[in-house]
Amino acid sequence: MVPLVAVVSGPRAQLFACLLRLGTQQAGPLQLHTGASHAARNHYEVLVLGGGSGGITMAARMKRKVGAENVAVVEPSERHFYQPIWTLVGAGAKQLSSSGRPMASVIPSGVEWIKARVIELNPDKNCIHTDNDEQISYRYLIIALGIQLHYEKIKGLPEGFAHPKIGSNYSVKTVEKTWKALQDFKEGNAIFTFPNTPVKCAGAPQKIMYLSEAYFRKVCFLSGDRDEQGRRSSAFGRILASLNNIKKYEMLHVTPPMGPPDVLKTSPVADAAGWVDVDKETLQHKRYPNVFGIGDCTNLPTSKTAAAVAAQSGILDRTISLIMKNQTPTKKYDGYTSCPLVTGYNRVILAEFDYKAEPLETFPFDQSKERLSMYVMKADLMPFLYWNMMLRGYWGGPAILRKLFHLGMS
């Protein structure tokens, strides 16, 4: 199906968006891990668990610190995905193919890719076990195993995704079903669920609701401004805590319950809830000083987003550097996270905040307003930064930009 093209008003905005897309095409996919596959060693200076955003980013940073031959990444998946763009894929504004690349292309060159699944962590003996019967030891361990989706905890799923009215932007297997359901919607209720568990990108269920509203208005199902529609939201859609209440719908977007990966739940590195138990300022484990955590699998009290991972990566880099020198970590993570709240096909509100949910804004203007520039940043600039800077270990979040803007205004 042909995706719905974002409406970008004004020739300058169109030119800017085109240049960003051209830059992304010219940069091309990362061609980093080019070595032939060979048997993994049984010991590494730095062992990284997980090949998602946090794992690949930290592998790139650790390569520069201890040498590629001393770093390994344990990850079974063949492909790596930039998941934040799935919000736009589900609304027809981006192609799913733009979100994924071969895992081999993002593993840093020279870093060992152990294509296996972690089945046990033994931090008391500084080793892990994989599903191919290997035991691998380490001097330093970085846990970046992400978060686990639990569609099966909703009665009728995942088999219900065979129904054309149901989709979910949280899985590569179901995100295109959201766009199909959106196109097929003619009248009735559009329902958007939200679970009572921690979730990654907690703004995503709202984003697809707002984009659906914009699409319905575009095809003349709705009229009037958003304030009016907000007062009449029951005629358009609802965000529900669960699917336990029976509701009739003509379109259903599911945000599944989520939790820590199974391998962590019974591990010594986990807290009572199953998340990696780290210091919220240094990301060092609270009981095992040579173990560290980053991203969605940790118990950091901030929103689980790619933006948070970027900010955490810079802090964790500094933390590990000092630990390796037998020094006390001094750089502190402030909980920075970000949610580009997509409110339409050409508008975004950029929300940035810290542990206290206080605004921690980057730009020298009112970010609470819907802006075309922020949409272009979400749709085009951030994917470019992700593939070409963050995964190479060169993007630690916008803190440096914030400082530059503030200096320029002082």
N, C-alpha and C positions, 0 to 999 in steps of 0.2 A: 504493500500500500504506500501511496505517496504521503509523506508526513506533512502535517500542517506547518506551513512556514510562518515563523515569527513575524509579526507586523512591526517593522522598524521604521519609525517616522523620521524623515529628514535625510537629505543626501549626505551630510557629514556623518551622521550615525551609521548609515548604510556603508559608507566608505570605511569607517573605523572597523565595523564588524567584518567586512570583507578582507581587510588587511590582517586582522587577527586570524581569520580562517586560513588565509594564504600562508601566514607564518607557521601555523600548526602543520600544514601540509608539507612545507619546505623542511621543517625540522624532522618530520618522519618519526617512525617508531624507534625506540631506543635499541641500539644494537650493541649490547654490552656483554652478554654471556655467550661467548662464541666458542669456548673450549669444548672438546668432545667429552661425552659422559664417561665417567670411570668410577671405579669402586671408591666409596667414601672412606676416609680415614676414620679411626675410632676416637680421635681427640682433636679438639680445636681450641684455640685461644678464646674465640668468641663464637658462641653457637646461638643462632637466631631461630626461634620457633615461629613460623608463620611467614607466608609470602604475600601478605596484603600490604596496605600502605605503610603501616608502621614497620613491618619486618623488612621490606625492601629498602626503605629510607634509612633504617639503622644499619643494614648490611653495607650500604654505600658509605656511610659515615665511618663504620668500623674498619672497612677496607683501607681507608686513608690513615687510620690510626695504627693498625697492627699488621697491615699487608693482606692482600687478597687470599693468599694461600693459608692464612690462619683464621679465616672466617667461613662459616657454612650456614646455609639456610635450609631448614627442614620444611618442605611444603609439597603436598601431593598433587595439587591442581596444575593443569597444563596451561591455563589462561589466567591473566591478571585483569581485573576490571576496575575502572574508575566509576565507582557506584554513584557518586553525587549527581551524575548526569542522567541517571535513570528517571529522575523526576520529569525531565524534559522528554525523554524517550516515551514514557507512559502517556504524555500529552501530545505526542506526534510532532514535537518540535526538534527532535534529534533522532538520528538513526542508531539502533542498538549496536551496530558494527563499530561505531565511533568510540564505544566505551571499553573495548577489550583489546588486549594484545597478548601474544604468546608469553608465557612466564619466562621462557628462555631469553626473551628480549629485554626483560627488566631486571633479571638477576645480574648484579654487577660482574663485569668480566673478571675471571680468575677466582671468584668466590664459588665455593662448592655448593651445588644444588643437590641436596639429598631428597630425592623424589619419593617421600614416604610420609606416613601419618604418625604423629606422636601418640603413643598409647599409655605412657607412664613417665612421670617426672620423679626423680630421686635426688632432691637437692642436698640431702645429707651425704651422698656419695658423689655429688657433682656429675651426674650422668642422667641421660634419658634413654627410653627404649622406644623403638619404632615398630610398625606393624610388619616389617620384613625381618623381624628377629635380630635387629642390630642394637647394640648398646653403644652409645656415643657419649664420651665424657667432654668436659669443658672446664675452662678457667673462669669464664664469665658467661652468663646466660641471659639472653634478652627474650622475654615472652611477649609475643605479638600475635596471639591466636584469634583475635577478633571476638565476635559474638555469634551465638548459634540461634538460627531461626527455628521456631516450633509451630509450623502450620498444622502439624498433626494434633496439637492440643485444641484445635477448633473442630468441633463435630462437622463432618462432611468434607473436610480438607485433609490432604491435598487433592483428592480425587475430584473435588468440586470444580477445580480449574478447567476441567474438560467442558464445563458449561460456558457458553460464549458471553455471558453477562458478568463474569467474575474475573478480576485481574489483581495484580499486586506489583507495585514498583520496587519491592524489596528483593526480588529474585530475578536472575537473568532468564529463567524459564517462564516467568509470568508477566514481566513488565510490558511486553508487546500486547498481551491480552488486555491490559488496561486501555490501551489506545483503541483496540478493536471494540471493546465494550462501550467506550466513549462515543465512537462513531455510530454504533448501532442504537444508541439511546434515542428514543423519540419522545417519551413522556413517562411520568410516574416518579418514583423515588430513586435518587442516586444516594447510596449510603457509603460512608467512609469510616472504617473502624479504627479504634485506637485501643491497644491492650493496656492492662494494668500492671505491666512489667517494664523494666528498663528497655529502651529501644535505641537503635542507632539513628541519628538524624531525626529527632523527635518532631521537627517541623515538617517532615516529608508528607505525613498524612494531610496536613493543612494545605501544603503546596498543591497537591494534586486536586484537592477540592476547589481551590481558587482557580486553578487552570481549567478544571472542568466547567466551572461557572463561566469563565471567559469564553470557552468553546461553545457552550450552550447559547450564550449571548450572541456570539458570532454567527451561529446558524439560526438565530431568531427564536430559540426556545425561551429566552429570557429577555426582558427589557428593563430599562431603568438603571439607576446607579447602584453601587455595591451596598450603600447604607440601607437603601430601600430593600434590596434583596436580602441583606442581613436580617432585617426584621421579619422577613418572610422565609427564612432559611428552611423551615420545615417542608416547604413545597419543593425545595431543591435537593437538600441532602442533610445528613447528620453525621457527626463524629460520635461514635458509640464506644462505650467502655469494653463491650464484648459482643459476641453474637448470640448470647444466651437468650436475649429477648427476640422473639420472632417478629420480623418486620418484612413486609413485602417490598421488593425492589426490582427495578429494571436495570440497575447497574450497581455493582458492589466492588469497592476497592478494599482489600484486606491488608491491614498492618498486623503481622503475626506476633504472638507472644515471643519474647526473646529471653535468652539467659546465657550464662557462661558456658563455654565448650565443655562437653562431658568429661574430657580428660583432666580438666582443672578442678571439677567439683569435689573430688576426693583426694586431691593432691595436697601435700604439705604446704605448697605456696599459696593456697587459697584461704580467703577469710570464710566466715560462717556461711555466707551466701554463695560462695563458689568463685568469687572474683579474685584475681591476683592482688595480694595484699601489699600495696606499696605506699611509701611515704608520699603524701600529696604534693610536696614541694620539690623533692629530688627524684622521684620515681624509682628509688632504690627500695628493694624489698625490706619489709620491717624486721624479718628474722634471718634472712640469708643475705649477707652483704655483697655477695658476688652475683646476685640475681636481680634483674630489673624488669619492669613491665612498661608497656606503652599501648595506648589506644583502648579499643572497646572492651578488651578482656580484663581491664584493671578496675579497681574499686575507687578510682579518682572521682570525687563528687562534682563532676562537670558533665555537660552534654557530650555524648559520644558522636563526634563528627570528624571528618577528614581535616578540617581546620584545626581542631584540637590536637590531632596527631602531629600536624606540622609544627605547632608551637611546642609540643612535648618533645619532639625529636631534637630540637636545639638544646633544650634543658638537659635531656638525657645524655646527649653527646658530652656536655660539660661535666655532668655528674660522673660518668664512666672515666673520663680523662683524669679527674682528680682521684678517684678510687684506685686507678691503676698506679698512681704516684703515691699511694698511701696517705692521701690528703682528704680533708673533709669537704664534701660538696658545699658550694656557696651559692650557686645560681639557683633561684627558686621559681618554680612554675606557679603562675598566678591563677590558673584555671581557665586561661583564655580559650574560648570556643566561639564559633560563628555559625549563623544560620542565615544564608541568603534566602529570605522568604519570598518565593516567587508568587506574585499576586496576579499575574497575567502573562500574555505572550510577549510583552515588551516592558515589563515593570518588575522591579525587585526592591524589597526593603532589606537592607543589610543590617542584620542584628549581630552585634558582637558584645560579649560580656565575660565576666570573670567568675570565680568561685562564689562570690556573694551576689551573683546575678546583677551586678552593677554594670552599666554600659562601659565598654572598653573599646571605643570607636577609633578607627584608623584615619578616616578622612576629615578634612577641615570644613565639613558642611553637615547639615542636619540629615543624619542617616535614617531617621524615622520616616522619611518621605519616600514614596514610590519613585524610582528613577530608572530611566532607560539605560543610563551608564552602568548602573549596578546589574541590570539584566545582561548586558554585553559582557561584563566581568564574569558573571556566573556561567553564561553559556559558552564563552570563547576564551577569555583570558585565564580563568582558573584551570581548565583542562590543560592549556599550554604550560602553565606553571607546574602542574602536577607531573606531567610526563617528562618535562625537560629540566626541571629544577628540583622539585621535592624528591622524586625517586632517585635522583642522583646525589641527594644529601646536601643540596645547596639552598633549600628553602625551609626556614625555621619559623614561618609565620610572619605577620605584618608588623611585628614590634619595631623593627628598624625603620619602616615607613612612618609609623606613628611618631617616632622620635624626630624624624626629619621634618615632618609636617609641623610638629609643635615648635621645633627650633625656628622654622621659617616664619612662624607667626609671632614669635617672642621678640 
